[in-house]
Amino acid sequence: MSFIIKDLNNGITLIYKQVLSTQLSHFGVTFNTGSRDESDSEVGLAHLLEHMLFKGTEKRNWRQILNSIEMVGGEMNAYTTKEKTCLYASLISDHTRLAIDLLADISLNSVFPESELEKEKKVIADEIDMYADSPEEMIVDEFYERIFQNHALGTNILGHKRDILNYTKADVVSFVNKLHTHGQMVVSYTGPLNLYKIKNWCTSAFSTNALKPSNQIRKIPNPYTPFKVEKNTQHHQCHVVYGNRAINMYDNERKTVLLLANILGGPALNSILNISLREKNGLTYGVDAAYNYYSDAGVFYIQWTADINNLKKSISLVKKELSKFVAKPFSHTQLERYKTQFKGQLIMSEESNQGLMLMMGRSYLDFGEIEPLEKILAEINEISASQIQKLAAKLFEPNSMSLLVYKPEKD
C-alpha cells in the first residue's frame, strides 16, 4: 500500500503506511523546528526542550511517561537536528493507542516542572562534557561552526554549558511556542493497523484548538569563506575534516550529490576512499564522506583519522582521489555498478519500518510529499557520468575546499 496523507481537524497532518508483515507499530511526532531556529539567546533550547517534553504533563508525571511504553515492552525516544525535532515510539501493535495518546499528551500538554528542569539541565551539562571527550564529533561541529560562521546552522545542537545551566522555565515555554504552529507538526505511522483506527485515535488524541499559523522565517546563511586550520588537541591521533558548502535540499542535483558521497566514502567497504586510504595504504581505521542538506544550504565533507606521521600523506591521497572525479568520467560499467550498490542500500534501508516512519515525517515537512522508493530509484538510474563529473568539478574546486585538522599536542 502506498503512503496515505490525511489532515486531522486541527492543522496537524497524519502520514500513514500500512505494513501487514509485522506485529510492531511505529508512531512519531515531528516538528519542523530545530537548533537553527534558535536566536543568539536561545542556543541549546531546542535540545533542552526535547528532554523536557518527557518530564510531565497535566495528566502524567515523569514516572508515568517513562513507564508507559517501557512496561509493555516498547521503546520511546527523541532527537533534535538542525531543522527538526522528533518524538517517537515503537511497540507491539496491540498497544498502539497508548503510544498515540502518550506522544500527543507530551507534545501538546507538557508543563515543564521547574524541579525537573533543574535536574535535566545537569543531565545535559554532563552530556556536553561527554561529547567533549569525543573528538570525531567535536571536529565536525567545529567544521560546521566555521563553514556557517555567525549563523545558527553552525551552532552546536547541545548548546553551551553556561547557557544551559542558566535557562529558566520561562525560556523553555517561550521557545516551545515556535514548535506548536500550524503546518509545522506532523504525525506518522507504520504498522499493521488499518487507517480508520489510526486516524480516529490521532484525531481524538490530538484534539486541540487549531494550531496558530507559522511565522517561521529562517535566516539565510552568510557567505562562505574557505579556511585551512590546524590545531593541537589532547588526543592520541589526528582527526581531519575536508569539505565544502554544497547545494540545498531543493536542488535538482541533490540525489547526484548523495550518489557521489556514497561512491566516495559510503558505508560499503569498497568505497573509493576506504580502498585508497585503508586497504591499499593502511593509513586510517575509517574514512567517511557525508552530504547533509538543509532548506537553504548543504555541506559535503570527508572525515578520517590518521597517525601524525601519516597525516600529510592521507590528505594528499584524499585530494588525489577527488581530482580523479574531475579529470575523467566513470565508464558506463563503473557507474552502473555504483548505482546498483546505492540502490541496494536504499532498498535495504526501507526494511526498517521505524526508519521509514521517521523519514515520512521529515519528508512531508520538507517537500510536502513522500517520494515513493520507485521514483527515487528511477531518478538514480537517470544520473549520468558527465553529471557526476561536472558536479565534482564544482564541489571539489581546490580553492573552495576547507580543511580542519586536530593534531596531538607534542610531548
N, C-alpha and C positions, 0 to 999 in steps of 0.2 A: 504494500500500500504506500502511496506517495505521502508527502508531507501535507498536513491539513492545517490551515490557519483560521482561527476563529477569534473575533472580538468579543470580549466579555462586556458587560454593560457599564463599565466604569473607565474605559480607556485603556485597560490592560489587554494585551493580546496573548492568546494561547497558541502555541505551535505544537502539533501532535503528530506522532508517527507510531502506528501500531506495529509491534514486533511479537508475533504469536509464538515464536520458538524459544520462549524464556518464561521463567516464573518470577522474574525480577521487574520491578518498576523503578524508573529513574525520573526524578522530578526536580526542576530547578527554577529559580527566580533570578533573572539577570537585569541589572540596571546599566544604563548607558552613561555611567559616571565612574571615573577612576581618578588616579593621582594627578593626571594632567588638568583636572578641573578644580584643583585647589589653587587658591590665591597664595601670595607670598606668606601670608599669616596663617595659612591652613595646611602647611606641608605635613604629611603624615596622617591627616584626619580621615581620609578615605579608608585607609587600612585600620585605623583605630575604630572607626565606625563598624567595619566588618566584624571586628571582635565583639563590640558592644551589642550588636544585634542579637547575640546569643545569651545576654545577661539578664533578661527579664522583660516581661510584657505586663499588661494589666491583668491577664489571666494566669500567667505562668511565671514561676521564678526560675533561676538558672538551673537548679537541680532538675526540675520537671522538663525543661528544654533539653538538657543534656541526656536525660534518661529515656525520653520518649521514643526516639528512633533506635538507640542502642539496645534497649530492653527487648525489642522484637527482632534482634539480630541484624539490624540495618546499620548504615553508616551515614553520617551527616558531615558536611564540610563547607568551606567557603574559600574564595580567593579574591584578591584585588589586583588589577593590572593598571596600565597607564590609562585605559579608556573604559574599563568595565569593572563591575563588582557583581559577584555571583554567589548565591547560596544554593545548596543542592543536597539531595538525599537519595540513597539507593536502598531498597529493601524488598522483601517478599511482597508480591503484588496484593496479597490479602490485606495488607496494612497501608495501601496507597493513600487512602483518605487521611490517615493520620499524618503522613508526610505533607500533604497539601495543606491541611489545617494548620500544622505547626509552622511551616515556612511562610504561610500567609500572615500568621499572627506576628512572627518576629519581623517580617518585612514592613508591616503597616502599623503595628501597635507597640513597638519597643519603647520602654520608658527610661532606659539608661540610668539605673540606680547609681547614685554617687559613690556608695561604698564599693560597688563592683568596678566602677570606673577607676578608682584609686588602685585597686588590685591589678586591673588589666593594664594600666599604664606601666606598672612594674614588670609585668609579663612581657610587654613589647620592648621595654628597655633591655631586658635580658635577651630577647630575640635580636635586637640590634647589636648587642655585644657578641652574640653567637655568629652573626653574619660577618662581623669584623674579623673573625678567625677564618674566613673562607675567601682567600684571595681570588679564586676563579669567579666568584660573584662580585666581589668588590671592584675588580678591574673592569668588568662590563658596565657596572653602574657609573664608574668614573668616566668611562668612554662616552656613555650617554650624556653625562653632565657636561663634557667638553664639546660633544658634537651638537648638542642642543643648548648651547651656553645661554644662561639667563632666561631659560624657558622651562615651563612645568614638565615638559616631556623629558627633561634631563634630571629631574629631581628623584631622589631615592624614594621608592614606594613606602618604605618603612618610616621615613621621616628621620628627624634628629632627636636624640635622647632628651636634650634640654627642652625642646618644644613639646614633645610627648608628655613629659612629666608636668608641664605647666598648663595643659589643656583642661578646660572645665566642662561640666555638663552643658552649659550654655553654648560652648563652642561646637560640641557634638550635635546638639539639637539644631543649631543654625545650619550646619553642613548637611544634615540629613534631608533638609528641605530641597536640596539640589537633586536628590535621588528620586523622590516621590513626585514625579511630574508626568503628565500625560504624554504618551508616546515614548517615554524613556524607560519603561519597565515592561518586560515580557516574561511569561512563564512557559516552560517547555516540558514535554513528557515523551518518554519512550517506554514501551512495555506492552503486555498482552491485553490490558483492559480496553473496552470499547470507548469510542469518542463521546458517546452520550453520557456515560458515567463521569469521565474526566472533566468534561465541560461543565456539567451540573455541579460537581464538587468544587471546581475552581470558581464558578460564579458565586456559589454560596460562601466559600472561604474568603474570597477577595471582595466581598460585598462592602463597598465603602463609597463615600461621595466621589464623584468623578474627579480624577486627579487633575491638578492645575496644568494648564498648557506650559510647555517647556520654554524657558527664555535662555536656554544654554547657548552661549556663544564662545567658541573655542578660539583662543588667540593663536594666530599662525606663527610657526617657529621663526626665529630670527635667521638671517643669512648665515650660511655655514662657512667657517674658516678652517681649512685643513691644519693639522698640528702634528708634530713629532715630539713626543715626551717620553723620557726615560727617568725613572725614579727608583731610589733604593728603598726596599721594604724588608721587614723582618720575616722573610720566608726562605725556604731552602732551595727553591728553583725559580727560574724566570717564568713569568706569565706574560703573554703577548696578546694584544688585540689589534687587528689591522683591518680598516674598513672605510666606509664612505656613506654619506647620505644616499638614500635611494627613493624610488617612486612610492606614492601613497597607494592605499588600498583600491582606489577607484581607477587607477591607470590600467589601460588595456594590456599592458605588458606584465602585470602582476604575476601571472602564472608562469611566464617565461623566467622571471627572476627566481621564483620558487624552484623551478626545474634546475636552473643554473646552480643554486645553492646546494641542491641535492646531489648534483653531479660532482661538485667541487668538494663538499665536506659533509654530506648527509650521514645518516645512521649506518649505512652499509659499509662493511669493511673494505670494499673495493672502490671507495670514493677516491678521487684523484689525489687529494692531499694526504689521505691516510696511507696510500701506497707510496707516495713520494717521501713523506717525512718519516713515517714509521717503518713500513715494510722494507723499503729499499735502503734507507739510511739510518734507521734506529735512533732518530733524533728526538722523538716525543712518545709519550704514552698515549696521548689522544689529541686529535685536532678536529674542530667542527667549523662549519660555515652556517651562518644564520641570516635569514631575511625576516625582519619584523616590520610590519606595515601598520600605519595608523591612518586616521581620516584625512590628514593633510601632509604627511611625511612618511618616510621609511628609513630603515637602517640596514645596511648589509655589512656583515663583519665576519672575520675569521679569527678563531681563538685557539691558542695552543700553549703548551708548556715546553720548556727546554732547559737543559743544564746550561749554566753560564758559559761553558766552553763551546756549546753548540748554538748559542743564540744567533750570532751573525749568519751562520750557515743556514739555519732554519728560516730566517727572514728572507735570505737570498733565494732559497728554494721556493718559498711561497710566491714571491714576486715573479720568479721564472715560470711557475705553473700558470699564473694569471696571464702572463704575456702570451702564452700559447693559445689561450682562448681567443685572443685578439688577432694573432698572426695568421691562424689557419682555422677554417670552419671544420666542424666534425664531418666525417663521412656519413653517408646515409645509414650504413650499417651501425656505426658507432652511436649515432643519435637514436636510432630505433631501440638499441639495447638500453640506453639510458632512460628513454621514455617508458619502456616496458617495466624497468625496475621501479621508477617513480610511481607509475600507475598501480603496480602491485602493492606498494607501501600504502597508497591511499585506500585501496580496496580493503586491505587488512585493518586499517585504522577504523573503518566503518563497522568492523566486527565488534567494537566496543560500544555497546548501547549507551553506556554512561557518557562516553566521549561524544557520541552522536547527539545526545540530548543537550550537552553543553554547547556544542557547535551550533545547534539550531537557534538557541537564544542569541548568541553573538552575531550569527549571520543575519538574522532578521533585523536586529538593531542597526547593523552596518549597511545592509543592502536592501532591506525591505522584502526579502525573499530568502528561501533556502535553495541553493543550487542543487539539483539532482546530481548524483555522482556520475551518471551517464554523460551529462553535459560537460562536467569538468574533465572527464577522460577524453571526450571528443575535442575539447579545446587544446588539451595537451598534445593530442595527435596532430594538430594543425601547426604546432610550433616548428619553425624551420631552422636549419643550421645557420643561415645568414642572420636571422633574428637574434639568435644567441650571440653570434659574433659581434653584431652592431651594439647590442646591449652591453656586452662585456667591455667593448672599447670605451663606452661612456662611463660605465660603473667602475672600471679598474684603471681609469686615467691616472697615471702616477702622481701628478700634481694635485689631484683631488683626494687622494687617499690619506688617511690619518693613521698614526701609529702610537700606541701606548704600551710601554714596557715596564713591568715591575722586576727589578733585579735584586738579588740578595745583597744585604749590606756586607761590606768587606769586614773581615775579622780584624 
